[in-house]
Amino acid sequence: QVQLVESGGGLVQAGWSLRLSCAASGTMFSINAMGWYRQAPGTQRGLVALSTSGGDTSYADSVKGRFTISTDNAKNTVTLQMNSLKPEDTAVYYCYANVRRAGRNYQYWGQGTQVTVSS
């Protein structure tokens, strides 16, 4: 089993910045990819940013140029730096990890952290 623990989030004004962090813990696993998804009320959960173990990153078009994802492979952590926040960034943000354990791939989710951006 792998646990994802998130930190960060909160209430900010438009234009401000926030930083989300997530740490993966457990035994006998390796990270294939880590990232962040978000879900606003009445919408489906969607990708915000993803980073693979090979160093590739991808972003939702709506956050390109404003958000930056970074990982620490030694610590199994992922961080999302969110700048120039907009009210439409308001959502619950979920940490995501795709890991390899015992020869199989598994997906795990954090508990979610609320980000609210006021106009």
Z-matrix of the N, CA and C atoms (Angstrom, degrees):
N
C 1 1.468
C 2 1.523 1 109.68
N 3 1.311 2 116.40 1 145.82
C 4 1.462 3 123.08 2 177.96
C 5 1.520 4 108.45 3 -124.63
N 6 1.303 5 115.82 4 134.02
C 7 1.467 6 120.83 5 178.15
C 8 1.523 7 109.25 6 -109.96
N 9 1.318 8 115.61 7 140.63
C 10 1.459 9 122.74 8 176.23
C 11 1.522 10 108.21 9 -115.27
N 12 1.303 11 116.22 10 123.55
C 13 1.463 12 121.46 11 179.96
C 14 1.515 13 108.79 12 -117.15
N 15 1.321 14 115.55 13 121.29
C 16 1.458 15 122.06 14 -177.00
C 17 1.521 16 110.36 15 -100.21
N 18 1.323 17 114.52 16 155.13
C 19 1.466 18 121.30 17 172.25
C 20 1.523 19 107.89 18 -147.30
N 21 1.326 20 114.72 19 158.22
C 22 1.458 21 120.20 20 -177.44
C 23 1.511 22 109.50 21 104.81
N 24 1.294 23 116.36 22 -165.16
C 25 1.449 24 120.90 23 -177.28
C 26 1.510 25 110.72 24 87.16
N 27 1.331 26 115.97 25 177.43
C 28 1.447 27 120.68 26 179.62
C 29 1.506 28 112.02 27 137.11
N 30 1.317 29 114.90 28 -163.80
C 31 1.469 30 122.63 29 -177.71
C 32 1.526 31 108.98 30 -110.87
N 33 1.328 32 115.94 31 124.78
C 34 1.456 33 120.90 32 178.73
C 35 1.526 34 109.29 33 -137.34
N 36 1.310 35 114.94 34 168.01
C 37 1.462 36 120.25 35 175.64
C 38 1.526 37 110.17 36 -90.68
N 39 1.297 38 115.36 37 156.39
C 40 1.466 39 120.70 38 177.35
C 41 1.523 40 110.10 39 -54.98
N 42 1.322 41 115.26 40 136.61
C 43 1.454 42 120.86 41 -179.41
C 44 1.514 43 114.09 42 95.60
N 45 1.312 44 116.34 43 -15.87
C 46 1.460 45 120.58 44 -179.63
C 47 1.526 46 110.45 45 -81.77
N 48 1.316 47 115.13 46 179.18
C 49 1.464 48 121.91 47 -178.67
C 50 1.525 49 110.72 48 -122.14
N 51 1.313 50 114.90 49 154.34
C 52 1.458 51 122.94 50 173.23
C 53 1.516 52 108.82 51 -142.93
N 54 1.320 53 115.34 52 156.32
C 55 1.447 54 120.68 53 178.11
C 56 1.515 55 109.11 54 -129.13
N 57 1.312 56 116.05 55 127.53
C 58 1.461 57 122.48 56 175.82
C 59 1.521 58 109.27 57 -107.98
N 60 1.314 59 115.18 58 139.78
C 61 1.457 60 120.13 59 177.29
C 62 1.518 61 109.90 60 -129.42
N 63 1.320 62 115.55 61 152.44
C 64 1.459 63 120.96 62 -179.95
C 65 1.522 64 108.30 63 -146.82
N 66 1.319 65 115.86 64 134.50
C 67 1.458 66 121.07 65 178.49
C 68 1.519 67 109.22 66 -121.10
N 69 1.320 68 115.75 67 133.62
C 70 1.462 69 121.74 68 177.16
C 71 1.520 70 109.13 69 -100.01
N 72 1.317 71 115.66 70 133.74
C 73 1.457 72 120.23 71 178.60
C 74 1.513 73 109.79 72 -134.43
N 75 1.327 74 115.40 73 154.95
C 76 1.454 75 121.42 74 -179.33
C 77 1.504 76 108.38 75 154.89
N 78 1.301 77 116.22 76 -164.73
C 79 1.457 78 120.01 77 -178.62
C 80 1.525 79 110.53 78 -127.15
N 81 1.310 80 114.21 79 148.96
C 82 1.465 81 121.99 80 171.70
C 83 1.522 82 113.01 81 52.31
N 84 1.345 83 116.20 82 54.90
C 85 1.455 84 118.22 83 175.91
C 86 1.521 85 109.71 84 -141.75
N 87 1.308 86 115.03 85 161.19
C 88 1.456 87 121.23 86 173.14
C 89 1.520 88 108.17 87 -132.81
N 90 1.307 89 114.95 88 150.24
C 91 1.454 90 120.80 89 -175.83
C 92 1.528 91 110.61 90 -88.24
N 93 1.335 92 115.95 91 127.11
C 94 1.464 93 120.41 92 170.64
C 95 1.523 94 110.41 93 -89.77
N 96 1.327 95 115.32 94 -40.48
C 97 1.459 96 120.86 95 -179.63
C 98 1.522 97 109.08 96 -161.90
N 99 1.306 98 115.79 97 149.79
C 100 1.469 99 122.23 98 173.48
C 101 1.516 100 108.18 99 -136.78
N 102 1.325 101 114.11 100 151.01
C 103 1.452 102 116.33 101 -179.97
C 104 1.504 103 112.38 102 -174.19
N 105 1.333 104 114.69 103 -163.36
C 106 1.454 105 122.19 104 -177.02
C 107 1.526 106 110.70 105 -134.60
N 108 1.306 107 114.54 106 138.10
C 109 1.449 108 123.23 107 170.92
C 110 1.516 109 107.57 108 -120.30
N 111 1.321 110 116.61 109 164.14
C 112 1.459 111 119.92 110 176.22
C 113 1.516 112 110.53 111 -142.85
N 114 1.326 113 113.65 112 155.37
C 115 1.461 114 120.23 113 -179.84
C 116 1.514 115 109.37 114 -141.92
N 117 1.309 116 115.48 115 117.76
C 118 1.455 117 121.46 116 174.85
C 119 1.523 118 108.67 117 -93.71
N 120 1.332 119 117.82 118 157.94
C 121 1.468 120 120.38 119 -179.61
C 122 1.528 121 111.70 120 -53.81
N 123 1.324 122 115.91 121 131.57
C 124 1.447 123 120.74 122 177.07
C 125 1.506 124 114.87 123 78.60
N 126 1.326 125 117.39 124 7.91
C 127 1.465 126 120.22 125 179.89
C 128 1.522 127 110.04 126 -124.38
N 129 1.318 128 115.72 127 166.52
C 130 1.454 129 120.26 128 176.07
C 131 1.523 130 109.88 129 -84.57
N 132 1.312 131 114.59 130 155.01
C 133 1.455 132 119.75 131 175.57
C 134 1.524 133 109.32 132 -66.35
N 135 1.330 134 116.42 133 133.17
C 136 1.449 135 120.22 134 -177.88
C 137 1.514 136 112.76 135 -135.39
N 138 1.314 137 115.36 136 157.13
C 139 1.453 138 121.46 137 -178.83
C 140 1.521 139 111.45 138 -66.47
N 141 1.329 140 114.57 139 136.45
C 142 1.461 141 120.59 140 171.51
C 143 1.533 142 109.01 141 -104.20
N 144 1.336 143 115.40 142 -55.08
C 145 1.462 144 120.62 143 -179.76
C 146 1.516 145 108.87 144 -158.08
N 147 1.323 146 115.49 145 147.75
C 148 1.458 147 121.06 146 -178.39
C 149 1.518 148 109.08 147 -141.93
N 150 1.320 149 115.89 148 141.74
C 151 1.457 150 121.83 149 177.91
C 152 1.518 151 108.92 150 -130.09
N 153 1.328 152 117.12 151 128.89
C 154 1.457 153 120.34 152 -179.85
C 155 1.522 154 110.80 153 -95.07
N 156 1.308 155 114.90 154 164.44
C 157 1.458 156 119.57 155 178.90
C 158 1.522 157 111.48 156 -64.66
N 159 1.325 158 116.12 157 -20.65
C 160 1.457 159 120.58 158 178.17
C 161 1.512 160 113.62 159 -83.05
N 162 1.330 161 115.99 160 -3.06
C 163 1.456 162 119.76 161 176.52
C 164 1.516 163 115.07 162 97.61
N 165 1.326 164 117.40 163 0.37
C 166 1.460 165 119.78 164 177.25
C 167 1.517 166 110.46 165 -78.63
N 168 1.324 167 116.25 166 143.29
C 169 1.449 168 121.56 167 176.90
C 170 1.528 169 109.41 168 -128.27
N 171 1.315 170 115.25 169 150.85
C 172 1.457 171 120.93 170 175.50
C 173 1.511 172 108.59 171 -141.52
N 174 1.325 173 115.77 172 149.35
C 175 1.459 174 122.41 173 -177.25
C 176 1.522 175 110.34 174 -134.49
N 177 1.317 176 114.64 175 150.98
C 178 1.454 177 119.25 176 168.20
C 179 1.520 178 108.05 177 -66.09
N 180 1.322 179 116.59 178 144.04
C 181 1.466 180 120.07 179 -178.62
C 182 1.532 181 111.65 180 -56.04
N 183 1.314 182 115.91 181 -34.88
C 184 1.467 183 120.68 182 -174.94
C 185 1.526 184 113.35 183 -68.54
N 186 1.339 185 117.77 184 -15.98
C 187 1.464 186 119.74 185 -177.42
C 188 1.519 187 113.22 186 -115.08
N 189 1.316 188 117.03 187 -4.33
C 190 1.460 189 120.27 188 -178.78
C 191 1.524 190 110.35 189 -58.68
N 192 1.322 191 115.25 190 134.14
C 193 1.448 192 120.78 191 -179.12
C 194 1.514 193 114.27 192 86.07
N 195 1.323 194 117.26 193 -12.30
C 196 1.470 195 120.85 194 179.34
C 197 1.523 196 112.56 195 -114.78
N 198 1.323 197 116.55 196 -35.15
C 199 1.464 198 121.40 197 -177.95
C 200 1.523 199 109.35 198 -108.02
N 201 1.320 200 114.99 199 147.00
C 202 1.461 201 120.73 200 177.19
C 203 1.526 202 109.41 201 -134.30
N 204 1.321 203 116.10 202 128.74
C 205 1.457 204 121.07 203 177.75
C 206 1.525 205 108.82 204 -101.92
N 207 1.314 206 115.38 205 141.04
C 208 1.459 207 120.15 206 176.53
C 209 1.525 208 108.76 207 -143.12
N 210 1.310 209 115.94 208 152.42
C 211 1.457 210 120.50 209 -178.98
C 212 1.525 211 110.26 210 -132.09
N 213 1.297 212 114.84 211 155.00
C 214 1.462 213 122.66 212 172.12
C 215 1.517 214 105.67 213 -121.30
N 216 1.294 215 116.50 214 100.34
C 217 1.460 216 120.46 215 -174.51
C 218 1.527 217 112.25 216 -64.51
N 219 1.304 218 116.73 217 -32.03
C 220 1.464 219 119.72 218 -179.53
C 221 1.525 220 111.31 219 -68.67
N 222 1.320 221 116.49 220 -32.38
C 223 1.461 222 120.83 221 -177.34
C 224 1.530 223 112.41 222 -102.38
N 225 1.332 224 116.90 223 -2.81
C 226 1.474 225 121.06 224 -177.76
C 227 1.524 226 111.39 225 55.14
N 228 1.308 227 115.46 226 49.46
C 229 1.463 228 120.49 227 178.99
C 230 1.520 229 110.55 228 -123.52
N 231 1.314 230 115.04 229 154.09
C 232 1.456 231 121.90 230 175.53
C 233 1.521 232 107.88 231 -134.68
N 234 1.312 233 115.83 232 139.13
C 235 1.460 234 122.30 233 -178.69
C 236 1.519 235 109.44 234 -126.91
N 237 1.312 236 115.35 235 140.81
C 238 1.459 237 121.20 236 176.53
C 239 1.521 238 107.78 237 -120.55
N 240 1.307 239 116.14 238 111.10
C 241 1.455 240 121.69 239 175.40
C 242 1.516 241 108.24 240 -91.14
N 243 1.327 242 115.82 241 119.20
C 244 1.461 243 120.86 242 -175.99
C 245 1.520 244 108.99 243 -114.05
N 246 1.316 245 115.75 244 114.86
C 247 1.456 246 122.05 245 179.62
C 248 1.525 247 110.48 246 -112.76
N 249 1.307 248 114.96 247 162.16
C 250 1.471 249 120.60 248 177.73
C 251 1.519 250 111.55 249 49.39
N 252 1.314 251 115.56 250 49.38
C 253 1.465 252 120.13 251 -175.68
C 254 1.517 253 111.38 252 -64.19
N 255 1.317 254 114.65 253 145.94
C 256 1.455 255 123.03 254 -179.70
C 257 1.534 256 109.24 255 -120.43
N 258 1.331 257 117.10 256 156.14
C 259 1.468 258 118.47 257 177.77
C 260 1.531 259 112.92 258 -55.15
N 261 1.319 260 116.82 259 -32.55
C 262 1.467 261 119.49 260 179.88
C 263 1.527 262 113.28 261 -72.11
N 264 1.309 263 117.66 262 -5.63
C 265 1.466 264 120.59 263 172.84
C 266 1.532 265 111.53 264 -82.54
N 267 1.308 266 117.07 265 -6.61
C 268 1.461 267 121.14 266 179.16
C 269 1.517 268 110.34 267 -61.01
N 270 1.325 269 115.99 268 124.61
C 271 1.462 270 121.70 269 -177.55
C 272 1.520 271 109.03 270 -178.10
N 273 1.323 272 114.98 271 171.87
C 274 1.454 273 120.42 272 166.61
C 275 1.524 274 107.14 273 -89.82
N 276 1.303 275 115.39 274 126.35
C 277 1.463 276 121.35 275 -177.87
C 278 1.532 277 109.09 276 -101.74
N 279 1.332 278 115.40 277 130.75
C 280 1.458 279 121.74 278 -176.61
C 281 1.523 280 109.71 279 -116.26
N 282 1.308 281 115.42 280 130.48
C 283 1.460 282 120.86 281 171.49
C 284 1.527 283 108.46 282 -75.69
N 285 1.325 284 115.65 283 143.03
C 286 1.466 285 121.72 284 -177.69
C 287 1.523 286 108.77 285 -132.58
N 288 1.320 287 115.18 286 141.19
C 289 1.461 288 119.67 287 175.28
C 290 1.524 289 109.51 288 -139.97
N 291 1.305 290 114.23 289 134.96
C 292 1.467 291 121.35 290 171.40
C 293 1.524 292 105.75 291 -110.20
N 294 1.323 293 115.99 292 115.70
C 295 1.464 294 119.99 293 -172.62
C 296 1.523 295 110.43 294 -123.74
N 297 1.326 296 113.84 295 161.58
C 298 1.458 297 120.31 296 175.79
C 299 1.522 298 108.67 297 -113.17
N 300 1.328 299 115.32 298 125.53
C 301 1.463 300 121.37 299 178.65
C 302 1.507 301 108.24 300 -139.11
N 303 1.309 302 117.23 301 130.68
C 304 1.465 303 122.75 302 175.83
C 305 1.527 304 111.67 303 50.91
N 306 1.316 305 115.85 304 40.61
C 307 1.449 306 119.60 305 174.55
C 308 1.514 307 115.85 306 81.24
N 309 1.331 308 116.87 307 5.07
C 310 1.465 309 119.86 308 179.81
C 311 1.517 310 109.79 309 -128.74
N 312 1.336 311 115.16 310 157.09
C 313 1.458 312 121.26 311 177.53
C 314 1.527 313 110.43 312 -98.07
N 315 1.308 314 116.09 313 139.25
C 316 1.457 315 122.49 314 179.81
C 317 1.527 316 109.33 315 -133.45
N 318 1.336 317 115.18 316 153.50
C 319 1.456 318 121.49 317 176.33
C 320 1.528 319 109.43 318 -114.85
N 321 1.305 320 114.98 319 138.73
C 322 1.452 321 121.12 320 179.13
C 323 1.522 322 109.83 321 -132.62
N 324 1.323 323 113.97 322 152.42
C 325 1.465 324 121.49 323 -179.59
C 326 1.518 325 110.40 324 -127.53
N 327 1.328 326 115.80 325 145.48
C 328 1.448 327 120.46 326 170.48
C 329 1.513 328 109.99 327 -77.75
N 330 1.329 329 115.31 328 177.90
C 331 1.460 330 120.42 329 -176.17
C 332 1.520 331 112.34 330 -80.10
N 333 1.322 332 117.06 331 -13.59
C 334 1.455 333 121.37 332 179.70
C 335 1.518 334 111.98 333 95.91
N 336 1.313 335 114.94 334 143.48
C 337 1.458 336 121.03 335 177.05
C 338 1.527 337 108.66 336 -135.49
N 339 1.316 338 116.22 337 135.76
C 340 1.461 339 120.93 338 -174.94
C 341 1.518 340 110.98 339 -81.67
N 342 1.312 341 115.01 340 132.31
C 343 1.461 342 122.10 341 171.23
C 344 1.527 343 107.34 342 -120.13
N 345 1.312 344 116.59 343 122.29
C 346 1.454 345 121.76 344 179.93
C 347 1.521 346 108.87 345 -124.28
N 348 1.329 347 115.50 346 125.62
C 349 1.459 348 121.19 347 -179.23
C 350 1.524 349 107.84 348 -116.46
N 351 1.300 350 116.07 349 118.03
C 352 1.463 351 120.69 350 -179.86
C 353 1.528 352 110.49 351 -93.19
N 354 1.320 353 114.95 352 148.79
C 355 1.481 354 119.67 353 -178.59
C 356 1.512 355 111.88 354 -88.48
